Amino acid sequence: MYKVLLALILLAVPVSTGALAHSGSEQEQQACTRDVQRFCRKLMDQGDFTILACLKENRPKLSPACRDVLVSHGQ
């Protein structure tokens, strides 16, 4: 569960030098939790950027809320 939350935090910020200094809101994290578990579960041990790539690859299947989080953060 820790890796899911960490991945969601990384999703909620733009990828930049200072990206790791910020975190997404709890609401943004919750928006993608089910999608990460559904589409990216087997990749969870491969790192947060792998999960982000998985979510991007599955964008058409994601919940509208999770897609909105990705778009709102430039993903």
C-alpha positions as CSV (number, residue, x, y, z in Angstrom):
1,M,0.0,0.0,0.0
2,Y,2.9,2.3,0.7
3,K,4.1,2.1,-2.9
4,V,0.6,2.9,-4.2
5,L,0.5,6.0,-2.1
6,L,4.0,7.1,-3.1
7,A,3.2,6.6,-6.7
8,L,0.0,8.7,-6.4
9,I,2.0,11.4,-4.7
10,L,4.4,11.4,-7.7
11,L,1.4,11.5,-10.0
12,A,0.1,14.6,-8.4
13,V,3.1,16.8,-9.1
14,P,4.8,17.7,-12.3
15,V,7.9,15.8,-13.0
16,S,10.7,18.3,-12.4
17,T,13.7,19.0,-10.2
18,G,11.5,20.1,-7.3
19,A,8.7,17.5,-7.9
20,L,9.6,15.4,-4.9
21,A,9.2,18.3,-2.5
22,H,5.4,18.4,-3.0
23,S,2.6,16.0,-2.7
24,G,-0.9,15.7,-4.1
25,S,-4.0,16.2,-2.1
26,E,-5.6,13.2,-0.4
27,Q,-8.5,13.6,-2.9
28,E,-6.1,13.4,-5.9
29,Q,-4.5,10.3,-4.4
30,Q,-7.8,8.6,-3.9
31,A,-8.9,9.4,-7.4
32,C,-6.2,7.0,-8.8
33,T,-5.9,4.4,-6.1
34,R,-8.4,2.0,-7.7
35,D,-6.9,2.5,-11.2
36,V,-3.4,1.7,-9.9
37,Q,-4.7,-1.4,-8.2
38,R,-6.7,-2.5,-11.2
39,F,-4.3,-1.8,-14.1
40,C,-0.8,-1.6,-12.5
41,R,-0.8,-4.0,-9.6
42,K,1.8,-6.4,-11.1
43,L,4.2,-3.4,-11.7
44,M,4.0,-2.0,-8.2
45,D,7.5,-3.4,-7.3
46,Q,9.1,-1.7,-10.3
47,G,9.1,1.8,-9.1
48,D,6.8,4.9,-9.1
49,F,7.7,6.1,-12.6
50,T,6.8,2.7,-14.0
51,I,3.4,3.0,-12.4
52,L,3.0,6.5,-13.9
53,A,3.9,5.0,-17.3
54,C,1.3,2.3,-16.7
55,L,-1.4,4.7,-15.9
56,K,-0.6,6.8,-19.0
57,E,-0.7,3.6,-21.2
58,N,-4.1,2.8,-19.7
59,R,-5.4,6.3,-19.9
60,P,-8.6,5.4,-22.0
61,K,-9.6,2.8,-19.3
62,L,-8.9,5.1,-16.3
63,S,-11.7,6.6,-14.2
64,P,-12.5,10.2,-15.2
65,A,-11.3,11.4,-11.9
66,C,-7.9,9.8,-12.3
67,R,-7.6,11.1,-15.9
68,D,-8.4,14.6,-14.6
69,V,-5.6,14.3,-12.0
70,L,-3.1,13.3,-14.7
71,V,-4.2,16.1,-17.0
72,S,-4.2,18.7,-14.2
73,H,-0.6,17.9,-13.5
74,G,0.7,17.8,-17.0
75,Q,0.8,14.1,-17.5
